[in-house]
Amino acid sequence: MIHGIAATWWAWVVLGFALGVLEVMAPGYIFLGFAIGAVLTGILVGLGLAPAGLPALIFIFAVASVISWLVLRRTVGVRKGQVKIWDRDINDDR
């Protein structure tokens, strides 16, 4: 039987879903990379592919989050040559 931090694979998955809900409430692809990283970490821990120990799990979470953020940035982020054009000021609503 697995004991300790490695037995809490479900906590990583719950954290991932909580970050996903936070992303829905504050859209902008800010928390989605972290959510994907947490779920991937939970899956790796659940399958027994991640080493036990908090520093190793945090490292795996960080790497998975950065990779998922870069993939999201490439697929749904700002396109090359895309420019935001401001056509009105929020203070002009008087």
C-alpha positions in Angstrom: 0.0 0.0 0.0 1.2 3.5 -0.9 1.5 5.9 2.0 2.2 9.6 2.4 2.1 12.2 -0.3 1.9 9.8 -3.2 -1.4 8.4 -1.9 -3.0 11.8 -2.3 -3.3 11.7 -6.1 -6.9 12.7 -5.8 -5.9 16.0 -4.1 -4.0 17.0 -7.2 -7.0 16.2 -9.3 -9.3 18.2 -7.0 -6.9 21.1 -7.1 -6.9 20.9 -10.9 -10.7 21.1 -11.0 -10.8 23.9 -8.5 -8.3 25.9 -10.7 -10.5 25.1 -13.7 -13.5 26.5 -11.9 -11.5 29.6 -11.0 -10.6 29.9 -14.7 -14.3 30.0 -15.6 -14.9 32.7 -13.1 -11.8 34.8 -14.2 -11.3 33.9 -17.8 -8.1 34.8 -19.7 -6.2 31.5 -19.7 -4.5 32.4 -16.4 -5.4 29.4 -14.3 -6.0 26.9 -17.0 -2.4 25.9 -17.4 -2.1 25.4 -13.7 -5.3 23.3 -13.7 -4.0 21.1 -16.5 -0.6 20.8 -14.6 -2.4 19.7 -11.4 -4.6 17.1 -13.1 -1.6 15.7 -15.0 0.4 15.5 -11.7 -2.5 13.7 -10.1 -2.7 11.2 -13.0 1.1 10.5 -12.8 0.9 10.0 -9.0 -2.2 7.8 -9.4 -0.5 5.6 -11.9 2.6 5.4 -9.8 4.8 7.1 -12.4 5.7 10.1 -10.2 8.4 9.9 -7.5 7.2 10.3 -3.9 8.2 13.4 -2.1 6.8 16.9 -2.1 9.7 18.7 -3.8 9.5 16.2 -6.7 5.8 16.6 -7.0 6.0 20.4 -7.0 8.6 20.2 -9.7 6.4 17.9 -11.8 3.5 20.2 -11.3 5.6 23.3 -12.3 6.9 21.6 -15.5 3.5 20.3 -16.5 1.9 23.7 -15.9 4.5 25.6 -17.9 4.3 23.1 -20.8 0.5 23.2 -20.8 0.5 27.1 -20.6 2.9 27.2 -23.6 0.7 24.9 -25.6 -2.4 26.9 -24.7 -0.6 30.1 -25.6 0.2 28.7 -29.0 -3.2 27.3 -29.7 -5.5 30.0 -28.3 -3.3 32.9 -27.5 -2.4 36.0 -29.5 -1.7 35.3 -33.1 1.4 36.6 -34.8 0.7 40.1 -36.2 -2.6 40.4 -34.2 -2.9 43.9 -32.6 -5.5 45.1 -30.1 -7.1 48.2 -31.4 -8.8 50.5 -28.9 -11.7 52.3 -30.6 -13.2 53.9 -27.5 -12.2 54.9 -24.0 -14.2 53.7 -20.9 -14.3 57.3 -19.7 -16.1 58.5 -22.8 -19.5 57.0 -21.7 -20.7 60.4 -20.3 
